[in-house]
Every structure is written in C-alpha cells, then in structure tokens.
Amino acid sequence: MKSSLIVAFVVCSLAAFASHSCAQEPALPRSTPEAQGVSTSAIHEFVVAADAKVDSMHSFMLVRHGKVIAEAWWSPESAEKPHILWSLSKSFTSTAVGLAVAEGKLSVDDFVLSFFPDDAPAEPSNYLKSMRVRDLLTMSTGHQDEPKLSPEVHWVKTFLAHPVPHKPGTHFRYNTPATYMLSAIVQKVTGQTVNDYLSTRLFQPLGIEQPKWDMSPQGISIGGYGLFLRTEDIAKFGQLYLQRGQWNGQQLIPESWIDLATTKQVSNGSDPSRDWDQGYGFQFWRCRHGAFRGDGKDGQFCVVMPEQDAVVALTANTRDLQGVLNLVWDHLLPAMAESPLDDNPAEQTKLAETIATLKASR
C-alpha cells in the first residue's frame, strides 16, 4: 500500500464520488461502470492489486464506450497536474508525422538525408542514404545501438554520423533518437515545433490545455520523450485513436494513418506472453488481446482495446511494466461485458471508500 491516495471515482448520479462537475467541458463524459458493462468489483480488485503490487502508482483512468467509469490519483498526483509521459510522447510525434503526410508535406518513403543536406556526413554510407521516414517510425533505422544525444552535441548531426551497420527496415532496435529525427523533420517541413504543429490540429480540439514539451539544444521538440499531459489528456488521445481519428464529428487524424500506426509493421520478438513481443507499428506497440498502446518509461500507458471499446490510461513510477499490463489483462479485461449490467451502488460505494482510505504500509 502507498501513501494516501487522492482518488476520484466519478459517478454522475452519485455526487459524493465526483471529483469535479460532470458538466465540466471539454472533459470526457462520466458514467457508472455497470451502465457501460463493467463490474465495479473487478475495478475494485484492480485498484487494490495495483496499489499493492506496483512500486508507485500515480494515476488510473478507465474509459468504456466513450465514458469515464473510474479514475484515481495517488498523492501527490492530481487530476489537474500534468505528468511526464516519457516515451508515450512518441505516439504523439507519430501523430504529427501522420498529419504532415496528410497535408502533403512529406511521405513515409522520403529519404531522411533529403531533409538535412547540410547536416549529413561528408561521405554517408549507402545504408544511411537508404534510410527512410518509414524506418524512423518503425524503429528499424539499421542502427545496432542508439546514438548518444547530449546537450553538448548537435542532435541531428550526431544521429546522421552514427554507424548504420544493418540495412534499414530489416533490424528492429528501439531508438529514441529516431523519434527525435521525426520531430526534426516535421519542424523542417512545417516551420513549427511538433508541439506547436499539434496545437490546433490535436491538442485544442481534444481540450488539452497548455501542453509542455521539452526541446533539444537546437530548439526542436524532443519527440521521443519530454511531453507533459494530464491523465485525462492521455485517455482522450487513446479515445481518439479508438474512434479512428474522429472527434466531435471531425476527422482529426486520417483513418489510413490510424491503420498504419497501430498495426504491426515490424516484428520485435517471439514470446507470446510478453506485450513487448507482439509487433511494432508507427511509434505504437501491439499488445496481447488485440489491443495496442503507447507507453513510456516507469509505467506511462495509453492502452487502446478496440474489441472491448475501452481505453486505459495509467501513470506510475515502476520498473515492472509487464506487471502493470498484466493487472489490466487479469482484472479489467475479463470484467467487460457486451451489454449493461445491473447497477451496483453498494459495490460502487465500497470501491470509493476503499481507494479513498488506502494508507502506506511499506
């Protein structure tokens, strides 16, 4: 058990559980779990298990059929406090690339060097010459190890100078600097940082206010990490992808990009029990159970479950990332029915009281 838990289990019909007005806009709508076909007792089991098994849970939000049915924050986190996303930022950078592609500003088959002729090595290797935007998106740049980026170096030049011993597109290697290059490309073709470029195209339509994104020494959004958002912002992003890019009647992201980004583009392992071995898309991971996700260091997750019409947003500070996902599959996934369940106010009250009174015991 952790230090005191700040929790909001929002049930619009039960005002005692509400952390903020259900009419607050542009928040996601709220509902009871049973009204959306989810067992409150299973959510209770998930919260208790997460508090007991995860080193340091920070927040949790469950969205079903477009409505928030449970949410919690462990102190000192809160609903309005932005949280560092670490590599979950990558999925937002991918989205910026998709929008730039849709606007005709670049293609996933463009060569990386074509954007940076002044930063290329004097004699680039053939593999570097053949590296495309697609290879950056799928973490298959041909690198054996990640380029080392630091405040003392020029990040684009350092990336392009790094050895490329494998043919791009053939060797999966998780590569945060590759995502930085995507951010640099978007800035090159749009004249805006990824953060600014997404402002009117993504953040404002979703009601995401004042997103912060750290920048490189060259004034480029880091891309691969550095974005800070609220838990509900993460959930909205997942819901947008679940809705295939549609939001309030607008097609914010092309469906074709949703398909490319969230389906398996490259293989990255063979263990059927690991969510990190299910394939990689365009800066999104495939999961077990037909799901996909964006994720980041220490347990930052946006898990989209199309078959269940659900989104799970999680933030934490833990090394056991697979353990966090296992809790989702073990407790929340089996609790989702195809039709509404009988309302269970007693279980809802029990859940609210339990998670509001959890105290540290270790």
N, C-alpha and C positions, 0 to 999 in steps of 0.2 A: 504494500500500500504506500501511496505517496503523500506528500504534504497536501494540505487542504485543497480540495477540488472545487474550482468555480465551474458550475455546470448550468447549462440552460437546456432543459428538456421541454421543447416548445410544443404545447398543445393549445391551439387557439380556443378551444371550448373549455379549457381548464386554465384560467388566468393565473392561478397560483404557480404554475410551472413556467410561465412565459418570462423570458429574459428581456424582451423588448416587444414593442407593439407589433402585432401581426399585420398591421396596415402599413408598417414602415416600408417604404419603397426606395430603391428597387430591389428589396430583399426577395429571396425566393419565398413562395407561399408555404405555409405550415399546415400540418395535418397530424392526426393521431396515427400511430403505427398500424393498428388494426384496420383503419379505414383504407390503408394502402396495401393491405395483405401481408403485414409483417407482425410477428409475435413480439409483444413488448417484453415477455420473459426472456426471449432469446437476446434482445438488445441488452437487457439487464446482465445476462451471463457474459456477453461480450465486454461490457464496461468493467465488470468485476475482474474478468480474466485479464484484460488489458492493463488494468491498474496493478494487478498482482505480478504479471509476467514480463511486462515491458519496463525496461530500465527507467525511463522517464517519459510518460505520455504527456503531450501538450494539448492536443485537441482532437475532436472526432465529430464528424457530421455525416449523417446518412440521409440520402435523398432517394425517394421512391416515387415513380410516376410524376416526377417533376416537383415534388413537395418534400420539404424537410420534415422528417419524422423523429429525429433525435439529434442532439448536439451537446457537446460537453467541452469545457476548458479546464485544464489543471493549472492551478495558480503557479506562477504569476501571469500566465497567458489569459487572454480575454477575447471576446467576440470582435472587438474593435482594434485589437492590437495586430499589426502586420507581423508575419512570421517569415523567417528566411526560408526560401524554398530549396536552396542548394540546386541539385541537378534537375529538379522538377521544372526549373527555369527553361531547360532545353526544349520542352514541349511547346512553350510559348514562342521560342525562337523559330521552331519549325513552322508554327502557325504564321509567323511573319513572312517566312520564305514562301509558304503557300499563297499568301495574299499577293506578294510581289509577282509570283508566277502568274496568278490570275489576272493581274494588271498588265501583263506582257513585259515586265521589266527584266525578267531573266527566265531561264529554263533550267530544269534539273540536269540537263545534259550539257550545259555550258561548262567549259574548262575553267578550273579555279584560277589558273595563271592569267586568264584573259582579263580578269578584274584588277590584277595587280602587276602590270608590266614593269613598273618602276621598283617593285619590291622583290622581284624574282632573283634567284641566284644567277651569277654570270653564266654558268653552264648547267641549267636544270637537267635532271635525269629524265629519261623517257617516261618512267613511271610517274614522276611529278607532272610532266607535260600532259599525261593522260588522265590525271585526277579530275573528276567532275563534281559538280554540286551534289549530285546524287550520292557520291561516295562519302561526302561530308555528312549528309543526312543519315546514312546507314552505318556510320562508324566503320567504314571499310575503306579508309584512305590509303591503305598499304603500309602504314607505319607498324613497326614492331613494338615500339613503345611511344608514350606520349611526348610531344615536345614540351620542354620546360619553359613556362612563361613566368616572368617575374617583373617587378616594377622597373628593373634596370635595363630591360631589353625592349626592342620594337617587336610587338607580338606577331604581326603578320609576317615580317621578315624572318623571325625566328621559326615560325611554322613552316614557311616555304623552304628554309635552309635545312630542315630536319631530314635525315635519310628516309627514303621510301623503298625498302627492300622487297616489298610484295606488290604484285600487280593490283592497283586499286579496283575495288569491287569483289575481291576474292578472299580477303582476310579480315574477319571481324576483330576489331580492337577498340574497346571503349576509349573514347578520345575527346575529352572536354575541350581542348584547343580547337578541334574540328568544328565544334559548335560556335566557338568564338569567330571562326572564319565565316560561318554562315551569317553571323551578326554583322561582320565587317562588309560582307557582300551586299546585304540588304542596305546598309548605310551608303555604300558606294553607288548603288543604282537608284536610291530614293532621295538621297541627301538628308536623311533623318536617321537618328539612332533607332534601334528596334523599339525601344521604349516609346519614343515619340511617334514612330510609324504606327504602332499598335493602338495609340491613344484613341483616335477617332474611329478606328476600324474594329477594335475589340474591347478595349477597356471601358470606354464611355458607354457603348451600347449595353454592356453587361452590368453597368453601375459599379465598376471597380474604380474607386477614387484614389487619386494621387499615388499610383504605383511607383515604388522606388526600385531602380536597377543600377547597381554599381557599374562603373566604367573602367576601361583599361587606361593606361597612361596616355594612349593616343585618342582618348575621348570617344571610345566605342563601347556600347553596352556589352558587358562580358558575354552574355548569351548563354554560356554553359552553366552559369550559376549567378548569384548576386541579385535575384529578384525577390522582393518582399511583398507578400499579399496576406490578406486575412483568410481565415479558413473558409468562410462562405464564398470568397472570390475563387478559391480553388474548386469548390463544389460547383459554382456557376460555370467555370471553364469545362469541367467534366460533363455537366449537363448539356452544354453547347455541343460538345462532340457526340454525346449520346443522341442528341436531336439532329445529328448530321449537318451541323452548321447553321441551323435555323434558330432564330431568337426573336420572339415577339413579331412574327410574321416576316422577318427579314432574313435573307440568306447571307449571313456574315462571312462564312467560310464555304467555298465550293464543296459540294458533296464528293466530287472526284478527289479533292485533296484529303478529305476525311478518310476515304478508302485507302489511298496510298500511304498516308501517315500511320494508320492504325493496323494495317495488315502486315503480315510477315514479309519483309523484303530480303532479309538475310538470316541464315542460321547462326545461332550463338551458343549451342550446347545440345546435349542429348539426354539429360536427366529429366524424366517426366515428372518428378516430384518437386523440381525447383522452378519457381516462377521466373528465374533469370535464364532459363534454357528453352524458352518457348518461342524464340524468334524476336527479331527487332525490326521496327518499321522506320519511319522518318522521325527519329527522336521520341518515339513511343516504344514501350516494351509490350510484347504479347504476354498474357497470363494464362494460367490454367483456367478451366471452366468457361472458355470462350470470352474472357474479359481482356481488356488492355489497360495500360496505365502509363502515367508519367510518374517518375519517382526521383527522390533525391537523398543524399547522404543523411544518415541519422534517423531516417524514417519519415520522410515527407512524401505523401502519396496522394495521387488522384486516380482512383480505381474506377473504371467505367465497365459496367456489367450489362451489355445490351440484351442478353437473354432474359435478364431479370428487370430490365428497365430501371436500373439503380446506379447510383454514384456514391462512393465512399471517399471522403476527404479526411486525411489523417496527418497530424504533425507530431513529432516526437524527438527525442534525443537518445537513440538506442543503436547498438551495433547489430542486433538481431533483426534484420529487415525481413527475412523469410518468416521469422516467428510472428511478426506483426500481420503479414498477409495470411498466415495460417489461421490466425484468430478470425479473420474475415471469412475465410472459407469454412471454418469449423462451426462458427456461431451465427453469422448473419446470412450466408448463402442458403442454408437449409431452412431458414425461417421465413423465406419469401414465398407466399402462396400466389396463385394466379388470380384469385378473387379476394374481395374484402373479407376480413374475419369479424367475428363478434367483438364489439368493443369491450375492452377490459380495463375499466378505470382503476380497479384495485391494483392490478399489476403496474399500471402507469404511475400510480401514487408510490408504490413500492420502489420502482426504479428511481423516481425523482428523489425520494428520501434517501435511498442508498447512495447514489452518486453525489448527493449534496453533503453527506456526512462522512465520506471516506477520509481517514486520517493516516498519517505516516506511521508505519510500524517497523520500518527497517531503514 
